[in-house]
């Protein structure tokens, strides 16, 4: 684990989910890179919490595929393989295309605005954002779509696969051409949802995830 000093956290963050949120963010931004050790005692000291919420937080992150726990060796940030990337994008295609179809039936005005706000954030990150900034902005868009599906269970599943993707995406910056393509694809998805065209929204999301997968696998060949 890196040598960061003690962190001051709020009372609400002293729960297992609060600790998980902090560690998840550090994994997403690359502060905790793949393979980094996650010793309970040191994390507890750094965050000034007991070891119980840390232990529970690591279990949460393990269930999301972000952390690997090996008996007698402890926890570490999971290393992502080429096969992992391909499989997770396949799952994303299935889950998110379904979410887009449901969103076209159920999205409120406020939820459509949330998608637009995420797109605005992505445009800001388009040319000057770091890899982590771009990954988190993209996460916000896809989360907005899954939230608009109106299914807490589906949103949870989508959140899990997105978490896995973001931890890898934070390792590379998308070039301007790829970012622009993604923005155009997102715009088309939002338009289909706003037009209540479920079939089109579903197909566009599936195609978008497939193109994102191809790009991610190409990046994995150079970074993985």
N, C-alpha and C positions, 0 to 999 in steps of 0.2 A: 504494500500500500504506500501511497506517496507520503511525503513528510509534511503535510499540511498541519498547521497549528490547531489549537482548540477552537471549536465553533460555538457561537452563542445561538441557541435555538429556543423557540418558544415552548411554552408548556404543552401546546397542542401537538408539537412535533416530537414530544417525548414518548409517544405511543409507538407501537410496532409499525403502523402504517406511516406515521410521520417520519420515522427513521428510514423506512423503505423508500419514501419519497425523496429524501435527501440522497441516499445512495443511488437510486435510480437516475436522478438528475446528474450525479457525478459520472455515472456510466455513460449516459447519453452524451455528455459534453466531452468525454474523453479524459476527464480528470482521473477516473479509474479505468485504465485501459485493459484490454483483453489479457487475461492471465494474472492480473493484479491480485495479490493475496488480500483476504478480507478477515483478519483475525478479530474475533469478537471483543477481546479485551481492549485492543487498541482503538477500535471504532467506538466502544463505549466511553473510553477516556476522552477521545477527541470530541464526541458529541455531548459529553457530560451527562450520560444516561446510564442506567443499570444494564447488565448484559442480557436480561430477559427480552426487552424490546428489540435489541440487536439480533438476538438469535431468531426471534419470530420474524423480523424483517428479512433476514436472509432466506428463511423458508418461503416467504412471499415472493422474493425475487427469483428463487429457484423455480417456483411454479410458473413464472413468466418466461423462463428460459434464459434469464440474464446472468444467473449465478449457478456455479457448479459446486456441490458439496460432496467431498470425498471422505469416507470414514478414515479417521486417524490422521487426516491431512488438513482438514478444515475447508473453508470456503474460498472461492476465487471467482473473479469475473470470467464468465464462460468465453472460451475461444470459439468463434463461429467458423464453420467449414463451408466449402462450396455447396455441399449437399444440403446443409442447413438453410442456406440462402434460397436455393431452388425450392425446397419444401415449404418454407415460410411464405414465399410469394405465391405458391400454388394455393395455400390456405387463404391468403389474403384475397386472391382473385375470387374464390368461392364465397367467402364471407362478405367482402365489401361490395361485390356486385349485387348480392341479395340485399344488403343494407341500402344501396342506392335505389333499388326498386321500391323498397318500403318507404324510403324518404320521399320519393315522388308522390306517395299516397298520403303521407302523414306530416310532412315538414310544415312548421308554422312560419309565419313571416319573420319572427325573431330568429328562427333556426336558419332560414335562408340568408338572413343578414349576417349570421355568424360565419357562414361559408364565405360570404363576400369579404368579411373582415379578415378571415384567414388568407384569402387571396391577396388582399392589400398588403398584408404582412409578408407574404411570399414575394411579392413584387419588390418590396424594399430590400429583401435578402438576395434578390436575383443577381445583383452584380457585386455587392459589397459584404454580404454576410459570410461568416465563417461556416465551415462544414456543419458544426453543431447548430448554428443559427438556422441554416437551411433545413436541417433535419427536423428541428423543433417546429419550424413554420409549416413544413409539410405535414407533420404529425397533427398540428392544429386543424388543418383542412380536413384530413381524413377522419379525425375524431368528430368534427362538426357534422360530417355526413352520417357517421354511424349513430351519433346522438339523435339525429333527425329521424332515424328509422323507428324510434319509439319502442325499442325492445331492450330493456336493461340487460337481459341475458346475452343478446347479440352484441351489444356495446361492450360487455365484459370480454367476450371472446375476441372481438376486433382489437380491443385495447391490448390484449396479451400478444397478439401477433404483431401489432404495430410497435410495441415496446421492443420486441426482438429486432425488428428492422431498423429502428432508430439507433439502437446501440451500434449497428454496423454502419449505417449511413453517416454517423458523426465522424467517421474516419476519412471521408473524402468530400471535396467540394465539387458540386455539379458545375460543369462549364456552362457558359451563357446559353449556348445552343440547346443543351438538354433542359436547362431551367425554363427557357422560353417554351419549349415543347410541352413540358409539364403544365405550365400555366395555361396554355391553350387547351390542353386536355381537361384540366380542372374547370375552365370556363364552360366548356361544352357540357360537362357533367352537371354543373349548377344550373345551366339553362334547361337541360332536360328535366331535372328535378322540379324546377320552377314551373315548367310547362306541364307537369304531372304526366310525363311520358315515361312510365316505368320500364317498358321494354328497352327504350333507347338509353335510359340512365344506366340500366343494368349492363348493357353491352359496352357502353363507353367506359364504365368503371373497370370492367373485365379487361378491356383492351389497354387501358391506362396502366393497370397493375402489371400486365404482361410486358409492356414496353419498359416499365420501371425495373422489372425483373431482369430483362436482357441487359440493361445498363448496369445494374448492380453486379451481375455476374461478370461483366467485362471489367468492372472496377476490382472485383475480388481477385481476378487473375493477376492484377498488378499490386494490390495491397495486402491480399490474404496470404 
